[in-house]
C-alpha cells in the first residue's frame, strides 16, 4: 500500500480541486520557510508529528528535508524520543478519563 509513487496520484486532487490544492501547497510552502523558527527545527517538528501519526510519506519526505537542513543522527534520535514521550504521555493523561468520582 505504501509507495512514494502514490504521491503522483495527488495530481487528481489538483485536477479536481485546483484552487484548494493551490492554496494548500502555498500554505505548506509558507509554513516551512525559515523564520522565527529555523527550517531545521520545523523539519524536526514535522518528523515528531509524522512519528506520532505514523505517516510513512511524511517520515520519508521530512527526514530528507531535515537531513538537508543539517539534522544529525543525535537530533533525529532525540526527536523520535520526544515523539514517543508525547504519545505515551497522552495515553497516560487520557487514563484519567477511566475513573469516575
C-alpha positions in Angstrom: 0.0 0.0 0.0 2.7 2.5 0.9 4.7 3.6 -2.1 6.2 7.0 -2.7 4.9 6.7 -6.3 1.4 7.0 -4.8 2.1 10.7 -4.3 1.9 11.2 -8.0 -1.8 10.4 -7.7 -2.3 13.6 -5.8 -2.4 15.3 -9.2 -6.0 14.1 -9.2 -6.7 16.5 -6.3 -5.1 19.3 -8.2 -7.1 18.4 -11.3 -10.5 18.2 -9.5 -9.9 20.9 -6.8 -7.3 23.2 -8.3 -7.9 26.3 -6.1 -8.0 24.3 -2.9 -4.8 22.4 -3.7 -3.0 25.6 -4.8 -4.0 27.2 -1.5 -2.8 24.1 0.4 0.5 24.0 -1.5 1.1 27.7 -0.8 0.3 27.3 2.9 2.5 24.2 3.2 5.4 26.0 1.5 5.0 29.1 3.6 4.8 27.1 6.9 8.3 25.6 6.2 10.1 28.9 5.3 12.9 29.9 7.6 11.6 32.4 10.1 11.4 32.8 13.9 11.8 29.0 13.9 14.6 27.6 11.7 13.9 25.3 8.8 15.8 22.6 10.7 13.6 22.9 13.8 10.5 23.0 11.6 11.5 19.8 9.9 12.3 18.1 13.3 8.8 19.2 14.5 7.3 17.7 11.3 9.2 14.5 12.0 7.9 14.3 15.5 4.3 14.7 14.2 4.9 12.2 11.5 6.2 9.7 14.0 3.1 10.1 16.2 0.7 10.0 13.2 2.8 7.2 11.7 2.7 8.6 8.2 5.4 6.9 6.1 5.2 9.5 3.4 5.8 12.4 5.8 8.6 10.4 7.5 10.4 9.9 4.2 9.9 13.5 3.0 10.7 15.3 6.2 13.7 13.0 7.1 15.2 14.0 3.8 14.4 17.7 4.4 15.7 17.5 7.9 19.0 16.0 6.7 19.3 18.6 4.0 18.8 21.3 6.8 21.6 19.7 8.7 19.9 17.3 11.1 22.3 14.9 12.8 21.6 11.3 13.9 21.5 12.6 17.5 18.9 15.2 16.6 16.8 12.7 14.8 17.1 10.3 17.7 16.0 12.9 20.3 13.2 13.9 18.0 12.0 10.3 17.9 12.2 10.1 21.7 10.2 13.3 22.2 7.5 12.0 19.9 7.4 8.7 21.8 7.2 10.6 25.1 4.4 12.7 23.8 2.4 9.8 22.5 2.9 7.8 25.7 2.1 10.8 27.8 -1.2 11.3 26.0 -2.1 7.7 26.8 -1.3 8.2 30.5 -3.1 11.5 30.8 -6.2 10.2 29.0 -6.3 7.4 31.6 -7.7 10.0 33.9 -11.0 9.5 32.0 -11.2 5.9 33.0 -12.1 6.8 36.6 -15.3 8.3 37.7 -16.0 10.1 41.0 
